[in-house]
Amino acid sequence: MRSLVFDVGETLIDETRIWSRWADRLGVPRLTFMGVLGGMAALDRSHADAFQVVRPGLDLDAEIAAWRAEDPDGLRENFDGDDLYPDVRDSLAALRAAGYELIVAGNQPSQAYDALLAMDLPVDAIHTSAAWEVEKPAPEFFAKVAAVAGRSPEEILYVGDRIDNDVLPARRAGMRAALLRRGPWGYLHAERPEASQADLVVDSLADLAARLT
């Protein structure tokens, strides 16, 4: 392996504050909204379905636009450096020092690029699905990953918290895959038989760094 490619949500970014702000915005208890999100993960449904469960008929795009207009300077549905998991910087630095090329590439809106860039992470490149105009688990996303890495697929390890979006499509693309046991999807998916298709199942990025260095 020469290149390590990292998902964003619940791989690098702890989304707890994001979902908590959404619960407050929608007027439901935080535990309730978190529980519904966990249900979506268990049922293999999109996180977007959680909004329809607690607010049937919600126009999510319109709600985001209204929130932006009301609180233009707030984080709202976005993240910043305070949302990084505490093991991210040291683990990435250790992996880079070991000679790996490090790339961030995940399903994220356009504004996530600037947020990640501002964190000054020890990585070689940052990419988002919005910029590529294709999302995981589409094969075209992983073709983009190989292209920006400039490597053959077997030289790439994709690291993420989901079997459906990360492990299985990366493996189908000829890459290696690491499943990270954190976040609701990560814990639930690590219990599934398909987790055996991951080359590695790790409990943290520190664990990943220790095993690869």
N, C-alpha and C positions, 0 to 999 in steps of 0.2 A: 504494500500500500504506500502510495506517495501523497495522496490528497485526502483530507478529511473535510467533509461538507456537513454543516450543521443546520438543522431546523431552527426555528426561532421560538415560537410559543411553547412554553413548558419544557424547552430544551435549554435555551439561554435566558428566556424571560419568564419570571414568575408572574402569572396573569391574575393573581389574587386581587390586587387593587383594581384592575380593570373590571373584573366581574362584580366586585363590590360596588363600584361606582354605577355599573349598569343596574344592579338591584335597587340602589337608591333612586336612580332615575325612573325606574319602572314602578316604584312604590311597592316592592315586595321585600319581605325579610331576606337578608343576605343568605342565611342558611337555606332558605327555600330555593332561591335561585341557584345556589351552588349544587343543591341536591338534584334539581331538575337537569342541570348540566351533566352531572354524573349519570343520570338516567339516560340521557342522550348517548353518552359514551358507551354505556352498557348495551344499549339497543342498536348500536351502529348507525345512529342518526346524526345529522349535522348539528353542530352547536347552534346554528341559526334556528333550528327547530325549537330550542328552549324559549326563544322570545315569543313564539306563537303559542306555546303552552301557557305561559303566564299572562300574555296579552294577545289573545286571539285577534287576528286581523291587523296586527301592527305592521305599518309600513316602515321597515327598518331604515331604509335610506332617508326617508323623510324625517324620521326621528333623529338620526345622526345630524342631518342638516339643521334641524331646529335647535338641537343641543349646541352645535357649533355657533349658531347665531346668538344664543343666550349666554354662552360661556366661551368666547373666542380665545381666551388666554389659558383656559384650563386644559388638563390632559384628556378629559372626557374618555373616549374609547381607546386612547393611545397609551404608550408607555414611554418611560425615560430610564436613565441610568440607575435610578433607585429600585427599579424592578428587576435588575439582573440578579440571577441566583448567585449566592456568595462564592461559589466555587468556580465561576466562569473565568474570571481574569487569570487567576493562577494556573488553572488547568490549560487554558489556551496558550499561555506563555510557555508552559512546560512542553506542550506538544510542538509548538513552533521551534523551541530550542532543540528538540529532538530531530528536527529536519523535515517535518511534515508541512506541506502547503495547506493552509486553513482557509476555508471559504464558508461564508454564511449564505444560505439560500433557502427560503421558505415561502409559504403562502402568506403574504403580507400585503397590505395596501401601500400605495405609493409613499405616504408620509413616513412609513416605518424605515425607509432607507435613510432619511436624514436623522431620525432618532438613533439608529444604530451607528451611523457614521460619527455622530457627536460623542459617542461613548469611547471612541478611540481604542477599540478592542485590538488585541494583537493578532489580527487576521490579514490575509492577503487580498480579499475581495468580499464585497457584500452585494447580494442580488435579491430582488423580490419578484414574486409572481406577477405583481402589477406591472412592473417594468417589462417583464418577459411576455406578458399577456397570455400566460398559460399557468394553470395551477396543478399541484399534486392532486391525485396520483397519475395524471396524464403522462404517457410515455415521453411526450415532447418536453415536459419539464425536466426529466432526467437526461434527455438528450442535450438540453441546454447546460445542465450541470457538467456533463462530460466535456462539452465544447469550451466552457469558460475555464475548466481545470486544465484543458489541453492534455488530457490523459486518456488512456484506454479505460473502459469501465472497470475492469478488474483491478485497476490501481487505485480505485476510489472507495472510501468507506463513507456511507451516508449515515448520519447520527440523528435519530429522532425519537419521539415518544409514542408513535403510533405504528401498529402493524399495517393498517390499511393504506395510510398515506405515505409511510416512510419505508418500512422494512420490505413489504412484498413488492411494491413497484420498483424499488431500488434493485432488488434481487432479479426481477424480470428484466431490468435494463443491463444486467450483467455485473452490477456493482456488489460490493459487500455492504452489510448493514449492521448497525448497532442499535438495539432497542434500549431506551433510557427509561428506567422505572421511576418516573415522577410526573406529577400532574394526574388528573383522573384517568385519562386515556392510558398513560404509561403503566399505572398500577394494574388496571383492568386487563390490558392487552398482554402484559407479562404473564398472566395466569392462563392464557389461551394456548392450545396446542400449536398454533401457528407461530408462536414465539420461538419455537425450535428452529425456524428458518432464518432467524437472525444469527449472524456470525458471533455476536457478543450480546449479552444482556447485562447491563450495568446499572448500578444504583445511583450513580452521580457522574459528573464529568471528571471529578477527581479520581474516581474509580477507573474511568476510561483512560485517563492520562497515566495512571499507575500501570495499567495493563499493557499499554502501547509503548511505554518508555522503559 
